[in-house]
């Protein structure tokens, strides 16, 4: 029945010669209890002012990069089987975009939280069997060593275990990066705090560019307006806050186009000053932009 | 190739038991010369402030209504063969939504401009062969009589001719309405000015409702912020302006959810006060809302 089939969330955007395709992975139910740095009352008021549910839903996207002379690249993989049933839709979205998992040459991993890397693995096997994984060295050092798992508090151990599980099938083909160009026209931008090796990726083609700023913002109705607000998932909340404030100021000043993992689909737009804070202005949705 | 296939613009939204599916028809290149009521400079500044191109693109959507115990209903039909090649995508979007043209029981026509009714006809035949057309009586009286065509200035005659052409295959099954309930749970709301019989449709299901306000706003970056701004297509610009100002004030006061023919896809959200004017806040995109 038309009404029961889920329509995929797939939208292409052009960045010069490069096509950035946003692949919606779904959403999970969040909570105002996740918010740090501001009061729950203030966070709730911002949700209401943004016409969003009191207890926020958290959206999730992964990204596909294609273009002339390039093999397809993923940025993150979605939650895969690690998340709730409302998620794990990246493979279906990728199929709509016309790209087979075997064709993915590289997966650029922004960070090792399960909603970003859970989709790398299916039944213990590589979901992208021909892909190299590119990961910041600080991220690998934080999540992957045996000593890190051993030292993690019990409540955090599943995150460490999931990171190991997701990357295990790729053990022989993980390339560590430490910022700078990771593929032609694609530069890793270290945005630490949310996790130690949390990275965005800047895509440049001709005179066009776009920054996939990934988890700088998790809850758009709250954190653009009030960048003090963080989330409980931040490994270092103070550093994440400082990173967010600095990058939002830069983005609003220079008008850089961005995409975000947790921005509302189709998740591409520009940051604008709005009073003491900021506002995200989505790009115009045009079907045949790419 | 993945990059050359146009991905359809189809998004479902729930209004209680009723599913409103937005069907993107495409876009056409507009111009600041279209703007009435404010200066071209002011209009251009609003486009820039909204991160939109200086010369505005005009987006277009039609709408599908489905639900338990209902036969599918369309609101408008898109531009069909009357428009440029960047338009006419409603049939493809409808196919993605899983509804055959033969299944459409009713087409609620908001008004007789070609971008709203051009898709009713294909090669002189009814595109929706089993559909009844529902149209405001003032709209029928303005566009369809022979005397109206004869009296129209030469420059306007094609609009009259196109209206007659689009409705001709349905001659025996046009139902005129004059406001009020047109189908169970669906009420015509007369919003005159843009055209004499221009109508929105209010959809009510249980305690949920949504107003398809259609052509109250053509250029979102300009007309929400500055409701004085009209478009050259308005048959009665002063009346259209008064209608727009009144309905926007109501919508911002009561938080009514709206959909619009020329709002940016996926075209559903809420009107909020913003300084002296208004702002449109899109609803949260959730893949499986319906």
Interface residues (C-beta under 8 A of the other chain):
Chain A: X1 X2 X3 X5 X6 X7 X8 X9 X10 X11 X12 X19 X24 X26 X27 X50 X51 X52 X53 X57 X59 X66 X67 X86 X89 X96 X97 X98 X99 X255 X264 X265 X266 X269 X270 X272 X281 X282 X283 X284 X285 X286 X287 X288 X290
Chain B: X1 X2 X3 X5 X6 X7 X8 X9 X10 X11 X12 X19 X24 X26 X27 X50 X51 X52 X53 X57 X59 X66 X67 X86 X89 X96 X97 X98 X99 X255 X264 X265 X266 X269 X270 X272 X281 X282 X283 X284 X285 X286 X287 X288 X290
